[in-house]
Amino acid sequence: MSLYFVRHQHSSETCPSKNPEMGAMLVSHLSPMNARKFGIRIEGDAVLDNQHTLVMIVDADRQEQVDDFMQPFKMAGPVEVWPASTCEVVVDRGGCDV
């Protein structure tokens, strides 16, 4: 599996947590069981306070799996997905450049 860094941003007006139904749906979507249906494992997630920004680190075989998993968030704002590596991997390969 490969590691990916994910960032989703939305405005205050489109914040899913303001709508109880939408918020519950997104929390359910982020569950480990649901993530496995898309072939990904969520290593960690956080919402940046007062920034309307969700960040995640996920494992998946292909970036397309992450893109598919993040599709519901695109209703509220942009989603960016970047290939990533652990610090240990970067040190072992001798730097950040792949």
All heavy atoms as an XYZ file, in Angstrom:
760
protein
N       0.840     -1.182      0.000
C       0.000      0.000      0.000
C       0.883      1.243      0.000
O       2.003      1.222      0.483
C      -0.926      0.015      1.209
C      -1.973     -1.090      1.192
S      -3.175     -0.951      2.530
C      -4.454     -0.060      1.677
N       0.339      2.329     -0.510
C       1.043      3.606     -0.554
C       0.368      4.596      0.383
O      -0.819      4.509      0.661
C       1.009      4.166     -1.983
O       1.683      3.296     -2.867
N       1.157      5.547      0.828
C       0.674      6.556      1.756
C       0.253      7.804      0.980
O       0.918      8.193      0.005
C       1.808      6.904      2.729
C       1.472      7.555      4.045
C       0.580      6.645      4.895
C       2.751      7.878      4.810
N      -0.849      8.434      1.422
C      -1.339      9.659      0.794
C      -1.718     10.663      1.865
O      -2.241     10.300      2.926
C      -2.564      9.384     -0.085
C      -2.241      8.498     -1.250
C      -2.403      7.124     -1.159
C      -1.741      9.025     -2.429
C      -2.084      6.298     -2.217
C      -1.409      8.206     -3.494
C      -1.590      6.842     -3.387
O      -1.265      6.034     -4.439
N      -1.468     11.941      1.570
C      -1.906     13.046      2.410
C      -3.088     13.691      1.713
O      -3.034     13.978      0.518
C      -0.776     14.071      2.587
C      -1.180     15.268      3.405
C      -1.127     15.217      4.784
C      -1.619     16.431      2.802
C      -1.500     16.318      5.549
C      -1.998     17.529      3.544
C      -1.934     17.471      4.928
N      -4.161     13.913      2.460
C      -5.400     14.438      1.896
C      -5.761     15.725      2.626
O      -5.667     15.800      3.855
C      -6.555     13.427      2.058
C      -7.844     13.972      1.481
C      -6.188     12.090      1.434
N      -6.190     16.736      1.858
C      -6.681     17.975      2.452
C      -7.993     18.363      1.781
O      -8.083     18.396      0.559
C      -5.677     19.109      2.292
C      -6.201     20.411      2.936
C      -5.191     21.512      2.911
N      -4.901     21.887      1.534
C      -3.974     22.756      1.175
N      -3.210     23.301      2.093
N      -3.772     23.045     -0.085
N      -8.986     18.630      2.605
C     -10.280     19.118      2.122
C     -10.568     20.444      2.817
O     -10.415     20.546      4.034
C     -11.401     18.125      2.438
C     -12.753     18.754      2.410
N     -13.338     19.203      1.246
C     -13.619     19.043      3.407
C     -14.516     19.730      1.534
N     -14.711     19.656      2.844
N     -10.987     21.430      2.038
C     -11.355     22.721      2.599
C     -12.748     23.097      2.119
O     -13.147     22.740      1.003
C     -10.365     23.800      2.187
C      -8.990     23.606      2.801
C      -8.042     24.708      2.413
O      -7.732     24.861      1.243
N      -7.600     25.470      3.394
N     -13.449     23.805      2.972
C     -14.770     24.322      2.605
C     -14.977     25.646      3.318
O     -14.237     25.988      4.242
C     -15.872     23.316      2.973
C     -15.853     22.922      4.400
N     -15.256     21.750      4.830
C     -16.318     23.540      5.517
C     -15.375     21.662      6.135
N     -16.008     22.739      6.585
N     -15.966     26.382      2.885
C     -16.257     27.670      3.514
C     -17.143     27.459      4.731
O     -17.713     26.381      4.938
C     -16.973     28.584      2.509
O     -18.259     28.059      2.232
N     -17.286     28.500      5.513
C     -18.190     28.443      6.654
C     -19.619     28.160      6.180
O     -20.356     27.413      6.826
C     -18.146     29.773      7.419
O     -19.064     29.769      8.482
N     -19.974     28.715      5.044
C     -21.326     28.537      4.510
C     -21.608     27.101      4.074
O     -22.747     26.651      4.130
C     -21.573     29.489      3.321
C     -21.567     30.957      3.674
C     -20.157     31.520      3.870
O     -19.197     31.005      3.275
O     -20.025     32.486      4.644
N     -20.587     26.389      3.622
C     -20.787     25.012      3.142
C     -20.317     23.971      4.152
O     -20.220     22.791      3.814
C     -20.073     24.776      1.794
O     -18.660     24.960      1.973
C     -20.598     25.717      0.716
N     -20.046     24.396      5.386
C     -19.524     23.482      6.413
C     -20.521     22.351      6.689
O     -21.642     22.604      7.150
C     -19.248     24.246      7.700
S     -18.482     23.232      8.978
N     -20.137     21.096      6.412
C     -21.051     19.968      6.607
C     -21.496     19.781      8.055
O     -22.589     19.295      8.309
C     -20.246     18.755      6.139
C     -19.152     19.304      5.303
C     -18.874     20.670      5.829
N     -20.664     20.203      9.007
C     -21.024     19.977     10.407
C     -22.186     20.857     10.863
O     -22.779     20.591     11.909
C     -19.811     20.194     11.315
O     -19.411     21.551     11.281
N     -22.529     21.867     10.098
C     -23.670     22.713     10.448
C     -25.000     22.010     10.200
O     -26.012     22.379     10.770
C     -23.626     24.022      9.659
C     -22.532     24.950     10.113
C     -22.607     26.263      9.365
C     -21.573     27.227      9.906
N     -21.661     28.531      9.246
N     -24.986     21.023      9.323
C     -26.183     20.255      8.997
C     -26.068     18.907      9.697
O     -25.221     18.094      9.322
C     -26.297     20.081      7.480
C     -27.477     19.244      7.066
O     -27.884     18.302      7.742
N     -28.033     19.575      5.912
N     -26.906     18.634     10.719
C     -26.760     17.384     11.478
C     -26.814     16.125     10.612
O     -26.061     15.182     10.854
C     -27.933     17.423     12.455
C     -28.280     18.868     12.586
C     -27.964     19.484     11.251
N     -27.659     16.108      9.600
C     -27.751     14.922      8.734
C     -26.484     14.749      7.912
O     -25.960     13.642      7.787
C     -28.979     15.020      7.831
C     -30.294     14.942      8.584
C     -31.480     15.292      7.720
O     -31.312     15.621      6.530
O     -32.597     15.238      8.256
N     -25.997     15.839      7.337
C     -24.779     15.777      6.524
C     -23.582     15.421      7.401
O     -22.738     14.602      7.023
C     -24.530     17.111      5.825
C     -23.261     17.129      4.994
S     -23.318     16.082      3.536
C     -24.293     17.094      2.469
N     -23.501     16.016      8.568
C     -22.403     15.712      9.479
C     -22.376     14.241      9.865
O     -21.317     13.607      9.865
N     -23.546     13.694     10.187
C     -23.620     12.272     10.558
C     -23.210     11.382      9.392
O     -22.522     10.373      9.575
C     -25.027     11.927     11.030
N     -23.615     11.765      8.179
C     -23.261     10.977      7.000
C     -21.738     10.971      6.795
O     -21.140      9.934      6.509
C     -23.953     11.519      5.751
C     -23.641     10.706      4.500
S     -23.976     11.576      2.961
C     -22.605     12.698      2.893
N     -21.109     12.135      6.967
C     -19.669     12.207      6.747
C     -18.897     11.459      7.835
O     -17.895     10.801      7.537
C     -19.223     13.663      6.659
C     -19.719     14.386      5.404
C     -19.317     15.850      5.441
C     -19.226     13.731      4.134
N     -19.350     11.526      9.081
C     -18.701     10.760     10.149
C     -18.801      9.267      9.846
O     -17.833      8.514      9.991
C     -19.314     11.105     11.525
C     -18.863     10.116     12.584
C     -18.938     12.520     11.922
N     -19.966      8.837      9.390
C     -20.150      7.436      9.010
C     -19.245      7.072      7.829
O     -18.651      5.995      7.788
C     -21.614      7.180      8.658
O     -21.786      5.875      8.182
N     -19.127      7.989      6.885
C     -18.290      7.744      5.711
C     -16.827      7.546      6.119
O     -16.112      6.748      5.514
C     -18.419      8.904      4.723
C     -17.720      8.682      3.427
N     -18.179      7.781      2.487
C     -16.580      9.211      2.929
C     -17.358      7.779      1.452
N     -16.384      8.632      1.694
N     -16.384      8.259      7.161
C     -14.995      8.179      7.609
C     -14.708      6.978      8.504
O     -13.579      6.792      8.945
C     -14.606      9.458      8.360
C     -14.474     10.707      7.500
C     -14.264     11.931      8.374
C     -13.353     10.565      6.492
N     -15.702      6.147      8.748
C     -15.499      4.988      9.619
C     -14.523      3.995      8.977
O     -14.465      3.874      7.745
C     -16.827      4.289      9.911
O     -17.288      3.603      8.754
N     -13.760      3.279      9.789
C     -12.824      2.283      9.243
C     -13.517      1.247      8.364
O     -12.974      0.855      7.326
C     -12.216      1.641     10.488
C     -12.334      2.691     11.538
C     -13.623      3.407     11.251
N     -14.702      0.808      8.753
C     -15.408     -0.203      7.965
C     -15.745      0.333      6.573
O     -15.557     -0.350      5.572
C     -16.693     -0.649      8.668
C     -17.403     -1.775      7.919
S     -19.016     -2.273      8.586
C     -18.786     -2.232     10.321
N     -16.218      1.571      6.505
C     -16.552      2.137      5.201
C     -15.292      2.389      4.375
O     -15.283      2.148      3.162
C     -17.355      3.424      5.359
C     -17.891      3.906      4.037
O     -18.641      3.191      3.366
N     -17.495      5.088      3.643
N     -14.244      2.868      5.004
C     -12.991      3.119      4.280
C     -12.482      1.833      3.627
O     -12.001      1.857      2.486
C     -11.943      3.705      5.220
N     -12.594      0.718      4.347
C     -12.150     -0.568      3.789
C     -12.913     -0.927      2.513
O     -12.362     -1.564      1.618
C     -12.302     -1.680      4.822
C     -11.181     -1.711      5.836
C     -11.184     -2.983      6.676
N     -12.386     -3.136      7.480
C     -12.550     -2.653      8.703
N     -11.579     -1.983      9.275
N     -13.677     -2.837      9.361
N     -14.175     -0.525      2.412
C     -14.957     -0.797      1.192
C     -14.319     -0.137     -0.028
O     -14.491     -0.603     -1.147
C     -16.393     -0.293      1.348
C     -17.206     -1.044      2.377
C     -18.584     -0.429      2.499
C     -19.374     -1.043      3.631
N     -20.677     -0.359      3.829
N     -13.595      0.944      0.200
C     -12.919      1.665     -0.880
C     -11.470      1.194     -1.042
O     -10.745      1.703     -1.887
C     -12.943      3.169     -0.611
C     -14.292      3.795     -0.781
C     -15.237      3.724      0.233
C     -14.637      4.439     -1.955
C     -16.490      4.295      0.097
C     -15.882      5.010     -2.108
C     -16.814      4.940     -1.081
N     -11.055      0.268     -0.181
C      -9.690     -0.244     -0.247
C      -8.670      0.665      0.401
O      -7.491      0.610      0.050
N      -9.115      1.508      1.342
C      -8.162      2.381      2.011
C      -8.220      2.180      3.524
O      -9.199      1.669      4.069
C      -8.387      3.869      1.660
C      -9.660      4.410      2.322
C      -8.425      4.095      0.175
C      -9.762      5.906      2.216
N      -7.142      2.585      4.168
C      -7.067      2.577      5.632
C      -6.701      3.989      6.070
O      -5.708      4.562      5.606
C      -6.019      1.585      6.116
C      -5.978      1.483      7.643
C      -5.029      0.406      8.142
N      -3.647      0.803      7.858
C      -2.741      0.000      7.308
N      -3.050     -1.224      6.956
N      -1.512      0.417      7.092
N      -7.505      4.546      6.957
C      -7.247      5.886      7.476
C      -6.268      5.767      8.635
O      -6.557      5.135      9.640
C      -8.550      6.568      7.923
C      -9.511      6.704      6.737
C      -8.248      7.930      8.546
C     -10.904      7.180      7.116
N      -5.097      6.368      8.472
C      -4.080      6.350      9.519
C      -4.354      7.429     10.555
O      -4.033      7.265     11.726
C      -2.684      6.546      8.915
C      -2.256      5.443      7.979
C      -2.005      4.123      8.696
O      -1.744      4.128      9.919
O      -2.073      3.082      8.036
N      -4.917      8.551     10.110
C      -5.225      9.640     11.025
C      -6.000     10.727     10.311
O      -5.911     10.872      9.098
N      -6.802     11.455     11.086
C      -7.529     12.585     10.525
C      -7.639     13.663     11.582
O      -7.581     13.381     12.783
C      -8.920     12.166     10.035
C      -9.857     11.790     11.157
O      -9.841     10.613     11.571
O     -10.600     12.667     11.619
N      -7.753     14.900     11.123
C      -7.930     16.030     12.033
C      -8.626     17.151     11.281
O      -8.444     17.311     10.070
C      -6.579     16.522     12.554
N      -9.429     17.902     12.018
C     -10.032     19.123     11.482
C      -9.308     20.286     12.147
O      -9.212     20.339     13.379
C     -11.546     19.178     11.764
C     -12.123     20.515     11.318
C     -12.259     18.027     11.070
N      -8.788     21.186     11.329
C      -8.068     22.341     11.863
C      -9.080     23.341     12.396
O      -9.921     23.843     11.641
C      -7.200     22.980     10.778
C      -6.230     22.031     10.054
C      -5.436     22.787      9.012
C      -5.321     21.327     11.039
N      -9.019     23.609     13.686
C      -9.983     24.506     14.323
C     -10.028     25.859     13.623
O      -8.982     26.439     13.298
C      -9.634     24.710     15.801
C      -9.848     23.450     16.628
O     -10.587     22.553     16.172
O      -9.271     23.372     17.729
N     -11.230     26.332     13.396
C     -11.499     27.649     12.786
C     -10.979     27.781     11.360
O     -10.931     28.882     10.834
C     -10.914     28.781     13.655
C     -11.471     28.773     15.048
O     -12.681     28.648     15.244
N     -10.607     28.866     16.036
N     -10.571     26.695     10.729
C     -10.010     26.751      9.374
C     -10.903     26.072      8.338
O     -10.620     26.155      7.143
C      -8.618     26.109      9.341
C      -7.610     26.783     10.230
C      -7.363     28.219      9.837
O      -7.134     28.518      8.667
N      -7.436     29.107     10.794
N     -11.917     25.334      8.778
C     -12.783     24.577      7.864
C     -11.934     23.711      6.936
O     -12.128     23.681      5.725
C     -13.700     25.523      7.076
C     -14.659     26.240      7.962
N     -15.831     25.662      8.395
C     -14.611     27.475      8.531
C     -16.470     26.511      9.175
N     -15.746     27.612      9.290
N     -10.977     23.015      7.539
C     -10.029     22.183      6.802
C      -9.907     20.832      7.486
O      -9.635     20.756      8.686
C      -8.646     22.862      6.745
O      -8.778     24.131      6.106
C      -7.646     22.019      5.976
N     -10.101     19.775      6.709
C      -9.903     18.396      7.149
C      -8.622     17.888      6.518
O      -8.427     18.047      5.297
C     -11.082     17.512      6.700
C     -10.895     15.996      6.809
C     -10.874     15.563      8.272
C     -11.988     15.270      6.047
N      -7.736     17.299      7.319
C      -6.527     16.667      6.791
C      -6.542     15.208      7.215
O      -7.051     14.862      8.283
C      -5.232     17.368      7.256
C      -5.152     18.779      6.699
C      -5.116     17.396      8.769
N      -6.010     14.359      6.340
C      -5.985     12.925      6.614
C      -4.696     12.329      6.073
O      -4.139     12.820      5.082
C      -7.166     12.232      5.928
C      -8.513     12.709      6.382
S      -9.877     12.096      5.357
C      -9.683     10.345      5.499
N      -4.262     11.264      6.692
C      -3.212     10.409      6.148
C      -3.852      9.044      5.962
O      -4.452      8.496      6.893
C      -1.997     10.335      7.090
C      -1.357     11.722      7.215
C      -0.989      9.310      6.576
C      -0.231     11.790      8.214
N      -3.781      8.538      4.731
C      -4.436      7.272      4.402
C      -3.476      6.369      3.637
O      -2.542      6.843      2.989
C      -5.727      7.485      3.573
C      -6.711      8.381      4.318
C      -5.437      8.057      2.203
N      -3.725      5.072      3.722
C      -3.021      4.060      2.927
C      -3.973      3.533      1.871
O      -5.150      3.270      2.169
C      -2.610      2.866      3.806
C      -1.312      3.089      4.530
O      -0.361      3.581      3.901
O      -1.242      2.753      5.717
N      -3.477      3.366      0.653
C      -4.276      2.785     -0.430
C      -3.324      2.242     -1.493
O      -2.172      2.674     -1.586
C      -5.213      3.822     -1.043
N      -3.819      1.319     -2.285
C      -3.002      0.795     -3.385
C      -2.841      1.820     -4.501
O      -1.788      1.902     -5.126
C      -3.620     -0.486     -3.955
C      -3.482     -1.662     -3.005
O      -2.504     -1.705     -2.234
O      -4.367     -2.535     -3.024
N      -3.906      2.599     -4.748
C      -3.894      3.571     -5.853
C      -4.544      4.877     -5.421
O      -5.504      4.887     -4.649
C      -4.653      3.011     -7.059
C      -4.067      1.737     -7.650
C      -4.859      1.203     -8.862
N      -6.275      1.485     -8.881
C      -7.224      0.790     -8.208
N      -6.882     -0.229     -7.446
N      -8.501      1.111     -8.309
N      -4.068      5.970     -5.962
C      -4.632      7.275     -5.635
C      -6.095      7.368     -6.046
O      -6.878      8.052     -5.386
C      -3.825      8.392     -6.295
C      -4.331      9.772     -5.906
C      -3.424     10.884     -6.329
O      -2.219     10.702     -6.476
N      -3.997     12.061     -6.537
N      -6.478      6.676     -7.103
C      -7.872      6.708     -7.546
C      -8.825      6.219     -6.453
O      -9.955      6.703     -6.358
C      -8.055      5.862     -8.815
C      -7.351      6.415    -10.039
C      -5.844      6.121    -10.049
O      -5.379      5.227     -9.312
O      -5.134      6.819    -10.790
N      -8.376      5.287     -5.631
C      -9.206      4.803     -4.527
C      -9.461      5.932     -3.521
O     -10.568      6.078     -3.004
C      -8.533      3.622     -3.820
C      -8.453      2.368     -4.663
C      -7.527      1.350     -4.034
O      -6.319      1.527     -4.015
N      -8.120      0.285     -3.510
N      -8.436      6.716     -3.257
C      -8.572      7.843     -2.333
C      -9.492      8.892     -2.945
O     -10.374      9.434     -2.273
C      -7.196      8.443     -1.985
C      -7.340      9.577     -0.984
C      -6.247      7.373     -1.467
N      -9.295      9.178     -4.223
C     -10.161     10.142     -4.909
C     -11.626      9.714     -4.829
O     -12.503     10.533     -4.546
C      -9.750     10.290     -6.378
C      -8.386     10.932     -6.555
O      -7.955     11.696     -5.658
O      -7.745     10.674     -7.592
N     -11.889      8.448     -5.075
C     -13.265      7.935     -5.004
C     -13.826      8.061     -3.588
O     -14.973      8.473     -3.405
C     -13.333      6.472     -5.448
C     -13.101      6.291     -6.930
O     -13.157      7.290     -7.684
O     -12.838      5.138     -7.336
N     -13.011      7.734     -2.589
C     -13.450      7.807     -1.203
C     -13.786      9.243     -0.802
O     -14.733      9.490     -0.044
C     -12.360      7.252     -0.280
C     -12.700      7.320      1.171
C     -13.633      6.463      1.735
C     -12.081      8.257      1.999
C     -13.952      6.529      3.086
C     -12.392      8.326      3.351
C     -13.333      7.455      3.889
N     -13.034     10.202     -1.308
C     -13.227     11.604     -0.920
C     -14.306     12.313     -1.717
O     -14.606     13.475     -1.448
C     -11.896     12.353     -1.057
C     -10.829     11.886     -0.085
S     -11.318     12.016      1.655
C     -11.520     13.783      1.852
N     -14.916     11.643     -2.657
C     -15.925     12.258     -3.520
C     -17.017     13.012     -2.751
O     -17.370     14.138     -3.134
C     -16.543     11.201     -4.440
C     -17.392     11.763     -5.551
C     -16.604     12.623     -6.524
O     -15.469     12.319     -6.868
N     -17.187     13.712     -6.948
N     -17.601     12.472     -1.678
C     -18.662     13.212     -0.976
C     -18.217     14.571     -0.442
O     -19.012     15.499     -0.357
C     -19.051     12.277      0.177
C     -18.647     10.921     -0.274
C     -17.418     11.131     -1.114
N     -16.948     14.702     -0.105
C     -16.449     15.967      0.427
C     -16.385     17.046     -0.649
O     -16.419     18.234     -0.344
C     -15.069     15.765      1.058
C     -15.120     14.959      2.317
C     -15.034     13.573      2.275
C     -15.280     15.566      3.544
C     -15.099     12.821      3.433
C     -15.346     14.830      4.717
C     -15.259     13.442      4.656
N     -16.297     16.639     -1.898
C     -16.206     17.605     -2.997
C     -17.488     18.409     -3.159
O     -17.475     19.463     -3.789
C     -15.838     16.880     -4.295
C     -14.435     16.321     -4.262
C     -14.085     15.590     -5.536
C     -12.688     15.014     -5.442
N     -12.335     14.274     -6.658
N     -18.581     17.942     -2.560
C     -19.829     18.712     -2.602
C     -19.682     20.011     -1.803
O     -20.361     20.987     -2.082
C     -20.990     17.894     -2.035
C     -21.365     16.702     -2.877
S     -22.825     15.841     -2.264
C     -22.239     15.194     -0.694
N     -18.806     20.009     -0.799
C     -18.657     21.168      0.080
C     -17.451     22.032     -0.265
O     -17.385     23.197      0.124
C     -18.561     20.716      1.534
N     -16.480     21.460     -1.000
C     -15.275     22.225     -1.329
C     -14.213     21.333     -1.927
O     -14.388     20.120     -2.037
N     -13.086     21.919     -2.309
C     -12.041     21.157     -2.999
C     -11.369     20.107     -2.113
O     -11.293     20.251     -0.892
C     -11.030     22.222     -3.427
C     -11.291     23.387     -2.553
C     -12.735     23.330     -2.152
N     -10.892     19.066     -2.783
C     -10.132     17.989     -2.140
C      -8.814     17.850     -2.891
O      -8.794     17.797     -4.118
C     -10.902     16.651     -2.185
C     -10.034     15.514     -1.681
C     -12.191     16.747     -1.384
N      -7.718     17.791     -2.149
C      -6.402     17.585     -2.740
C      -5.801     16.321     -2.142
O      -5.918     16.084     -0.938
C      -5.494     18.774     -2.447
C      -6.028     20.080     -3.036
C      -5.241     21.274     -2.533
O      -5.433     21.641     -1.361
O      -4.432     21.809     -3.321
N      -5.168     15.523     -3.007
C      -4.545     14.267     -2.584
C      -3.113     14.251     -3.111
O      -2.894     14.451     -4.308
C      -5.323     13.039     -3.121
C      -4.643     11.743     -2.704
C      -6.777     13.071     -2.674
N      -2.165     14.013     -2.203
C      -0.757     13.955     -2.586
C      -0.140     12.640     -2.139
O      -0.380     12.193     -1.010
C       0.041     15.076     -1.914
C      -0.275     16.458     -2.356
C       0.106     17.067     -3.510
C      -1.030     17.425     -1.632
N      -0.365     18.348     -3.542
C      -1.070     18.606     -2.400
C      -1.692     17.414     -0.405
C      -1.740     19.751     -1.980
C      -2.361     18.550      0.016
C      -2.373     19.694     -0.769
N       0.706     12.020     -2.977
C       1.488     10.878     -2.521
C       2.406     11.343     -1.384
O       2.897     12.479     -1.400
C       2.310     10.468     -3.746
C       1.609     11.087     -4.912
C       0.954     12.337     -4.388
N       2.617     10.487     -0.410
C       3.428     10.857      0.755
C       4.279      9.670      1.192
O       4.103      8.554      0.707
C       2.518     11.310      1.894
N       5.178      9.939      2.111
C       6.047      8.904      2.674
C       6.236      9.177      4.153
O       6.156     10.326      4.593
C       7.422      8.912      1.991
O       7.310      8.700      0.607
N       6.526      8.132      4.895
C       6.889      8.319      6.300
C       8.307      8.890      6.358
O       9.082      8.782      5.389
C       6.853      6.990      7.064
O       7.845      6.114      6.502
C       5.471      6.342      7.013
N       8.647      9.482      7.486
C      10.005     10.018      7.663
C      11.052      8.916      7.494
O      12.105      9.133      6.887
C      10.136     10.671      9.033
S       9.227     12.217      9.171
N      10.755      7.734      8.012
C      11.695      6.624      7.919
C      11.996      6.275      6.457
O      13.155      6.060      6.081
C      11.134      5.408      8.642
C      12.068      4.221      8.634
C      11.506      3.022      9.385
O      10.332      3.041      9.794
O      12.262      2.051      9.541
N      10.975      6.239      5.627
C      11.161      5.923      4.206
C      12.005      6.999      3.531
O      12.912      6.698      2.737
C       9.797      5.751      3.499
C       9.956      5.726      1.985
C       9.108      4.490      3.990
N      11.743      8.255      3.831
C      12.501      9.356      3.230
C      13.976      9.268      3.603
O      14.858      9.415      2.754
C      11.900     10.720      3.648
C      12.810     11.871      3.241
C      10.512     10.888      3.040
N      14.255      8.992      4.854
C      15.644      8.866      5.296
C      16.310      7.674      4.635
O      17.436      7.759      4.143
C      15.714      8.767      6.837
C      17.113      8.390      7.297
C      15.273     10.079      7.481
N      15.596      6.542      4.561
C      16.161      5.333      3.943
C      16.508      5.550      2.465
O      17.483      4.990      1.978
C      15.194      4.156      4.067
C      15.158      3.580      5.477
O      16.029      3.936      6.300
O      14.232      2.783      5.751
N      15.694      6.345      1.764
C      15.990      6.554      0.329
C      16.915      7.730      0.097
O      17.262      8.048     -1.044
C      14.695      6.665     -0.476
C      13.935      7.936     -0.317
C      12.741      7.969     -1.273
N      11.959      9.159     -1.017
C      10.661      9.172     -0.805
N       9.963      8.060     -0.844
N      10.038     10.308     -0.581
N      17.293      8.425      1.162
C      18.279      9.486      1.047
C      17.721     10.848      0.705
O      18.461     11.704      0.228
N      16.460     11.083      0.918
C      15.914     12.418      0.693
C      14.455     12.417      0.286
O      13.861     11.356      0.061
N      13.924     13.613      0.171
C      12.493     13.779     -0.143
C      12.174     13.520     -1.607
O      11.022     13.207     -1.936
C      12.035     15.191      0.228
S      12.030     15.486      2.007
N      13.140     13.702     -2.487
C      12.888     13.494     -3.921
C      12.761     12.014     -4.212
O      13.615     11.228     -3.842
C      14.009     14.104     -4.761
C      14.095     15.614     -4.565
O      13.045     16.258     -4.413
O      15.234     16.139     -4.557
N      11.686     11.672     -4.916
C      11.418     10.262     -5.253
C      12.136      9.914     -6.532
O      12.157     10.592     -7.487
C       9.899     10.012     -5.394
C       9.624      8.569     -5.761
C       9.198     10.381     -4.120
